[in-house]
Amino acid sequence: MSFLYFFFIIGDDEDFLRGIKRLLIMEQVLRGNLHKRSGSFEVLKPIRQWINHWSIDNRLSAHRICKLIPAQCPFERDIKFFGRTIIHIPPLCKLNPFFDEFIGLRFRALCYLADECGEDVTQYC
């Protein structure tokens, strides 16, 4: 049931494909089948595991997680001058070493709110 909510949240085709990719990565992370990241810091592994094993069992905490973790990277910008794009700032969220874990945590919180609580999660998209 949670996958159905995920598909309704997504907008255009590009977002849909990006969402499917995140969903597949999230499934691998949650199952622990994701291969070791190249160049990842082993020092951060306990924090990653702690975030991945954080269970969502409270409606209030699920709402807070969904509010704190944005659906899209807030740093991506187009700098325009007289209507022409002169600089495109790419999304910098991928530089965060815990990006995938935070997206997974947000996804689990959305699924909890949609499946367990029966709430409409479109306000967080």
N, C-alpha and C positions, 0 to 999 in steps of 0.2 A: 504494500500500500504506500510506503514512503517513496518509492520510486515514481509513482504516479504524480505525487505532489511535486517532485523534483522537475518533471517534464512540464508541468503547467507553469512553473515559476519562470522558465527560460523564455527569452524574447525571440530574436531573429535566429536565422540558421547558423550564423557564426557563433552566437552565444550558445546555441544548442550543442554544437560540436565541442565547444570548449567545456560545456557542462558535462557532456558524456565523458570526455577525457578525465575531468576531475572526479567524476563518479567512479570510473574504473580505478583510478589511482587510490581513491578513498577506500574502495573495497579491498584493494591489495594491502593498504596500510593497516586497515582494521583486522584483516586476517593474518597479518604478519608475513606476507609472501613477497613483499617488496625487496628487491635485491639491494645490497649495500650501495649506498650512493657513492659515486666517485668523488673523492675530495671532501667527504663529509667529516666533521670533527667527531671523534669518538667521545670527546669530553661532553658533548651536548646530547649524547644518546640517552642518558637517564632522564633528562628533561623531556625529550621527545616521547619516550615511553610513558612517562607520567601523564603527559597531555593526551596521548592516544588511549590510555586506559582510564581516563577520567569519565566516569559514568554520569549521565544526565538523568536525574530522578526527581527533580524539583521544578515545578512550573516557573517559579520566580527566577531561579538561576538560569533556566533555559532562555527566558526573555532577556535577561541581562547579557548573556553570551551573544544572542542574536543582535542586540543593540550595539554591543562593543565591537564586534568583528564585522567589518563592512562586507557587503556582497561583491563589490568591485573595488579595485585599487583606487584610493582617493588621490593619488599623486599623479596619475596620468593626465596630461594637459596638452592642449594645442595653443600655442602663442600666435595670435593673429594680429596683423598690422594692415589696416585698411581692407579688411575682409579676406586677406590672403594668409594662409598658414606659413609662418616663417620658421617656427621651431616646434617639433613634436617631442614632448618629454615622455619617454616610455614608462610603463608601470614599474615602480621600484619595489613593489611588494615581494617580488621574487628574490630580492636580496636578503630578505629576512630568513634566517636559518630555520625558523619554526613556521614558515608560511603554510606548508602542507598540513601540518598538525593543527594549526588554527582553523583552516578551512574545514578540516575533518570534524573538529569540535563544533563548529558552527552548523555543519550539516547534521550532525547527531542531535544537536539542540533543536533544529528545525523539524527533524523527523520525530523527535519526542513530542513536540508541541502538536504536530499534525496527527500522528498516529495514536499516541497515548491520551492526549488531552482533547483531541478533536477540534483544535483551533485553526482558524484561517491564518496561514503564514505569509500571505501575499504582501502584508505590510512591511516585511523585512527584505523584500526583493527590490 
